[in-house]
Amino acid sequence: MNKIYPDAKAALDGLTFDGMTVMAGGFGLCGIPENLIVALRDSGAKDITAISNNAGVDDFGLGLLLQTRQIKKMVSSYVGENATFEKQYLNGELELEFNPQGTLAERIRAGGAGIPGFYTKTGVGTLIAEGKEHKDFNGETYIMETGLVADVSLVKAWKADKEGNLIYRKTARNFNPMMATAGKVCVVEVEEIVEIGELDPDNIHTAGIFVDRIILGDHEKRIEKRTTRAA
């Protein structure tokens, strides 16, 4: 089966619909599937539930979908750096399911592993715990969190071979490997596509069995906050 698609629009063809749940990899602006996000915006799908560590910035990443009001709900960890997000949330126009960062990562990993729920101490005694099942283990209280899955996972990797085996580069790995396993369909954009057998098997981070569609992307690699000093 050919997994290589000519562009992001083609890779999302037939996958988008109103009310869909989407996972988008990235931490800040590092390792985000920027081309696929633009294609998702251009698809016109609305009422999206977006699962992502954060929502990009106002004019880049998932912030583009906030501008067009295509996102109905965010399942996130860090929601700063985005004035559009703040305004929509405070005006009651955007739902937010807030997660401690480690909990979000584990919820995604659990979803990809077929684990419906797990217990954690993180959030006990805070607003995070409200409405969640509490259980004691060895004298300590834990809360139950549920695994997360998505209709489509949008993933950014460094290299792929034509079978979809993936290698991520340094911190751009972040949430991408977990999300690759937790989508019903996984669409990946990469910086380089190589022939099968060219990747060292010991260095592969995500096996091709999880990957359905691949594109070669043109990446801006924007810096979220540029700090300089006088020479």
C-alpha positions in Angstrom: 0.0 0.0 0.0 1.4 3.4 -1.0 1.4 5.7 2.1 3.0 8.7 0.3 0.7 11.5 -0.6 1.6 14.6 -2.7 0.5 17.3 -0.2 -1.3 17.9 3.0 -4.7 18.5 1.3 -4.5 15.1 -0.4 -3.4 13.4 2.8 -6.5 14.7 4.7 -8.9 13.9 1.8 -11.9 11.9 3.2 -10.7 12.2 6.8 -12.2 15.5 8.0 -15.7 16.1 9.2 -17.7 18.4 11.5 -17.4 17.3 15.2 -14.2 15.3 14.6 -11.6 14.8 17.3 -8.0 15.6 16.2 -4.7 15.1 18.0 -1.9 17.4 17.0 1.7 16.8 18.1 4.0 19.5 19.3 5.2 21.4 22.3 4.9 25.2 21.9 5.8 25.5 18.2 8.4 22.7 18.3 7.5 19.6 16.4 4.1 20.7 15.2 2.5 19.4 12.0 2.2 22.9 10.6 1.3 21.9 7.0 -1.4 19.4 8.1 -2.9 22.0 10.4 -3.2 24.5 7.5 -4.9 21.8 5.4 -7.3 21.0 8.3 -8.2 24.7 8.4 -8.8 24.8 4.7 -11.0 21.7 4.9 -13.6 23.8 6.6 -14.3 21.1 9.3 -15.9 22.8 12.4 -16.8 21.9 15.9 -13.5 20.2 16.3 -12.2 18.7 19.6 -8.4 19.3 19.5 -6.1 17.3 21.7 -2.8 19.1 21.9 -0.4 20.3 24.6 -1.1 23.8 23.6 -2.9 25.8 20.9 0.1 27.3 19.0 0.2 31.1 18.8 -2.4 33.5 17.3 -1.2 33.2 13.7 0.5 29.8 13.6 -0.2 26.2 14.5 -3.6 25.4 16.0 -4.0 29.2 16.5 -5.1 29.3 12.9 -8.1 27.1 13.6 -9.0 29.3 16.6 -9.0 32.3 14.3 -11.6 30.7 12.1 -13.5 29.3 15.1 -13.3 25.8 13.9 -12.3 24.4 17.3 -15.1 23.8 19.8 -13.1 22.2 22.6 -9.4 22.0 23.5 -8.0 19.2 25.6 -4.7 20.8 26.6 -2.0 21.3 29.2 -0.5 24.7 28.6 -2.8 27.4 27.1 -0.7 30.6 27.3 0.8 32.6 24.5 -2.4 32.8 22.6 -4.6 35.9 23.0 -7.3 34.4 20.7 -7.6 31.3 22.9 -7.8 33.5 26.0 -10.5 35.7 24.6 -12.7 32.8 23.3 -12.4 30.9 26.6 -13.2 33.8 28.8 -16.2 34.7 26.6 -17.5 31.1 27.0 -17.0 30.4 23.2 -14.4 27.7 23.7 -14.5 24.6 26.0 -11.4 23.6 27.8 -10.5 20.3 29.4 -7.3 21.1 31.3 -4.7 18.5 32.1 -1.4 18.4 34.0 1.2 17.8 31.3 2.3 14.4 32.4 -1.3 13.3 32.8 -2.1 14.4 29.2 0.9 12.5 27.9 -0.2 9.4 29.8 -3.8 9.7 28.7 -2.7 9.7 25.1 -0.3 6.8 25.6 -3.0 4.8 27.4 -5.5 5.5 24.6 -2.9 4.2 22.0 -2.3 1.1 24.1 -6.0 0.3 24.5 -6.1 1.2 28.2 -9.4 2.8 29.1 -8.3 4.4 32.4 -5.6 4.6 35.0 -5.1 6.1 38.5 -2.7 9.0 39.3 -2.0 11.1 42.3 -1.5 14.2 40.2 -4.3 16.6 40.7 -5.7 15.1 43.9 -7.2 17.8 46.1 -7.4 20.4 43.2 -10.0 21.4 40.6 -8.5 18.8 38.3 -10.0 16.1 40.6 -13.6 17.4 40.7 -16.1 14.9 39.4 -13.5 12.1 39.0 -13.4 8.7 40.7 -11.1 8.6 43.8 -9.5 5.4 45.1 -7.1 4.7 47.9 -4.0 2.5 47.3 -1.7 1.7 50.2 -3.1 4.6 52.2 -2.7 7.2 49.3 -5.6 8.7 47.3 -5.5 8.6 43.6 -7.9 9.9 40.9 -8.9 8.0 37.7 -8.1 9.5 34.3 -9.3 8.1 31.0 -7.3 7.2 27.9 -7.7 9.5 24.9 -8.2 8.5 21.3 -8.8 10.6 18.1 -10.4 10.2 14.8 -7.2 11.6 13.2 -3.7 12.1 14.6 -1.6 14.8 12.9 2.1 14.0 13.6 5.4 15.7 12.8 8.5 13.6 12.4 12.0 14.2 11.0 12.4 11.2 8.7 10.2 8.4 7.4 10.7 5.5 5.1 8.1 4.5 2.6 6.6 2.0 5.0 6.0 4.9 7.5 8.7 4.0 10.1 9.5 7.3 11.8 12.4 9.0 13.4 11.9 12.2 15.4 14.6 14.8 16.0 15.5 15.7 19.6 12.9 17.6 21.5 10.6 17.8 18.4 9.7 14.3 19.4 7.6 15.5 22.4 3.9 14.2 22.1 4.2 12.9 18.6 5.1 9.2 19.3 2.1 8.8 21.6 -0.3 10.5 19.3 0.8 8.4 16.4 -0.6 5.3 18.2 -3.8 6.9 19.5 -5.5 8.0 16.3 -7.8 5.9 14.2 -5.9 7.3 11.3 -2.4 8.7 11.6 -1.2 11.3 9.1 2.5 12.3 9.3 4.5 15.2 7.8 8.2 14.8 7.6 11.3 16.6 6.4 12.8 13.6 4.5 11.4 10.4 3.0 13.9 7.6 2.4 13.7 4.1 0.9 12.8 1.1 3.0 15.8 -0.3 4.7 17.7 3.0 4.9 16.7 3.7 8.5 18.6 1.9 11.2 16.0 -0.3 12.9 17.5 0.5 16.3 16.8 4.2 15.8 13.2 4.0 14.7 10.9 5.6 17.2 7.5 4.9 15.7 6.8 1.7 13.7 5.2 2.0 10.3 2.2 -0.1 11.3 0.8 2.9 13.1 1.2 5.3 10.2 -1.4 5.5 7.4 -0.4 8.6 5.3 2.8 10.6 4.9 3.7 13.9 3.2 6.9 15.7 2.7 6.4 19.1 4.3 7.9 22.5 3.8 8.6 23.7 7.4 9.0 27.2 8.7 10.3 26.1 12.1 9.2 29.3 13.7 10.6 30.3 17.1 7.9 30.9 19.7 9.8 33.6 21.6 12.9 35.1 20.1 15.2 36.7 22.8 18.2 38.7 21.8 20.8 40.8 23.5 22.9 43.7 22.5 26.3 42.7 20.9 
